[in-house]
Amino acid sequence: MARLVTEKQAAETIGIELATFREWVSCGRLPKPIPECGKFDLKAIDAAIDRISGLGNPSNALDAWRTKQNARSA
């Protein structure tokens, strides 16, 4: 499957109903489509799902430190 997909394809790929997908995008749980083409990036969606499920948390002290440093400079 292509990396950039329609909202219907994205919802099907992650296994949720289209209405739920739209709701999650509107509330910020999932990323919005890329403005130039209106398509969704499956890598960005995967990263968002990792954060939701807890997989996006730092796995060791070095990663935790880097995350903290990045948050300070943002």
Backbone hydrogen bonds in HBPLUS format (Angstrom, degrees):
<---DONOR---> <-ACCEPTOR-->    atom                        ^
c    i                          cat <-CA-CA->   ^        H-A-AA   ^      H-
h    n   atom  resd res      DA  || num        DHA   H-A  angle D-A-AA Bond
n    s   type  num  typ     dist DA aas  dist angle  dist       angle   num
A0042-LEU N   A0003-ARG O   2.96 MM  39  5.44 173.3  1.96 156.7 159.0     1
A0005-VAL N   A0040-PHE O   2.89 MM  35  5.23 157.8  1.94 144.4 150.4     2
A0040-PHE N   A0005-VAL O   2.72 MM  35  5.23 168.2  1.73 162.2 160.2     3
A0010-ALA N   A0006-THR O   2.91 MM   4  6.13 158.7  1.95 151.7 158.1     4
A0011-ALA N   A0007-GLU O   2.93 MM   4  6.09 163.7  1.96 148.3 152.2     5
A0012-GLU N   A0008-LYS O   3.00 MM   4  6.21 162.1  2.04 148.8 153.9     6
A0013-THR N   A0009-GLN O   2.84 MM   4  5.99 154.3  1.91 146.9 154.5     7
A0014-ILE N   A0010-ALA O   3.10 MM   4  6.37 155.9  2.16 152.4 156.8     8
A0015-GLY N   A0011-ALA O   2.94 MM   4  5.98 114.9  2.38 136.1 152.7     9
A0016-ILE N   A0011-ALA O   3.01 MM   5  5.32 162.1  2.05 149.1 150.3    10
A0015-GLY N   A0012-GLU O   3.22 MM   3  4.93 144.0  2.35  92.0 102.5    11
A0021-PHE N   A0017-GLU O   2.93 MM   4  6.25 160.0  1.97 154.7 160.9    12
A0022-ARG N   A0018-LEU O   2.92 MM   4  6.20 164.0  1.95 154.2 157.6    13
A0023-GLU N   A0019-ALA O   3.02 MM   4  6.23 153.9  2.09 142.6 149.9    14
A0024-TRP N   A0020-THR O   2.87 MM   4  6.12 161.9  1.91 156.1 160.4    15
A0025-VAL N   A0021-PHE O   2.97 MM   4  6.23 153.3  2.04 151.6 158.9    16
A0026-SER N   A0022-ARG O   2.94 MM   4  6.12 162.3  1.97 147.8 152.9    17
A0027-CYS N   A0023-GLU O   2.99 MM   4  6.21 145.9  2.11 147.7 156.2    18
A0029-ARG N   A0024-TRP O   2.86 MM   5  5.00 125.2  2.16 155.6 159.7    19
A0030-LEU N   A0024-TRP O   3.21 MM   6  5.59 156.0  2.27 117.1 116.2    20
A0028-GLY N   A0025-VAL O   3.17 MM   3  5.14 152.1  2.25 100.0 108.5    21
A0034-ILE N   A0039-LYS O   2.76 MM   5  5.60 164.7  1.79 163.0 157.9    22
A0037-CYS N   A0034-ILE O   3.24 MM   3  5.87 138.7  2.42 115.5 125.1    23
A0038-GLY N   A0034-ILE O   2.66 MM   4  5.22 148.2  1.76 169.9 176.4    24
A0045-ILE N   A0041-ASP O   3.04 MM   4  6.37 154.5  2.11 150.5 158.5    25
A0046-ASP N   A0042-LEU O   2.85 MM   4  6.03 158.1  1.90 145.5 151.3    26
A0047-ALA N   A0043-LYS O   2.97 MM   4  6.21 156.8  2.03 145.9 151.9    27
A0048-ALA N   A0044-ALA O   3.00 MM   4  6.24 153.2  2.07 143.8 150.8    28
A0049-ILE N   A0045-ILE O   2.93 MM   4  6.22 157.4  1.98 152.1 158.2    29
A0050-ASP N   A0046-ASP O   2.90 MM   4  6.16 152.0  1.98 147.0 155.1    30
A0051-ARG N   A0047-ALA O   3.03 MM   4  6.35 152.5  2.10 145.3 151.9    31
A0052-ILE N   A0048-ALA O   2.95 MM   4  6.24 160.7  1.99 150.1 155.4    32
A0053-SER N   A0049-ILE O   2.93 MM   4  6.09 158.0  1.97 150.9 156.2    33
A0054-GLY N   A0050-ASP O   3.03 MM   4  6.02 113.0  2.50 135.2 150.4    34
A0055-LEU N   A0050-ASP O   2.71 MM   5  4.67 119.4  2.07 152.4 152.8    35
A0056-GLY N   A0050-ASP O   3.01 MM   6  5.02 133.4  2.24 113.2 106.2    36
A0054-GLY N   A0051-ARG O   3.20 MM   3  5.10 150.8  2.29  97.7 106.4    37
A0057-ASN N   A0054-GLY O   3.47 MM   3  5.81 168.4  2.49 109.1 110.9    38
A0064-ALA N   A0060-ASN O   2.96 MM   4  6.23 156.6  2.02 152.8 160.2    39
A0065-TRP N   A0061-ALA O   2.90 MM   4  6.11 157.7  1.95 149.1 154.7    40
A0066-ARG N   A0062-LEU O   2.92 MM   4  6.20 162.2  1.95 152.6 157.3    41
A0067-THR N   A0063-ASP O   2.93 MM   4  6.11 159.1  1.97 148.5 154.1    42
A0068-LYS N   A0064-ALA O   3.01 MM   4  6.23 157.5  2.06 147.1 153.0    43
A0069-GLN N   A0065-TRP O   2.87 MM   4  6.16 158.3  1.92 152.8 159.0    44
A0070-ASN N   A0066-ARG O   2.88 MM   4  6.07 159.5  1.93 151.7 157.1    45
A0071-ALA N   A0067-THR O   3.01 MM   4  6.20 151.4  2.09 144.2 151.9    46
A0072-ARG N   A0068-LYS O   3.11 MM   4  6.37 147.1  2.22 143.5 151.8    47
A0073-SER N   A0069-GLN O   3.17 MM   4  6.46 150.7  2.26 146.5 153.5    48
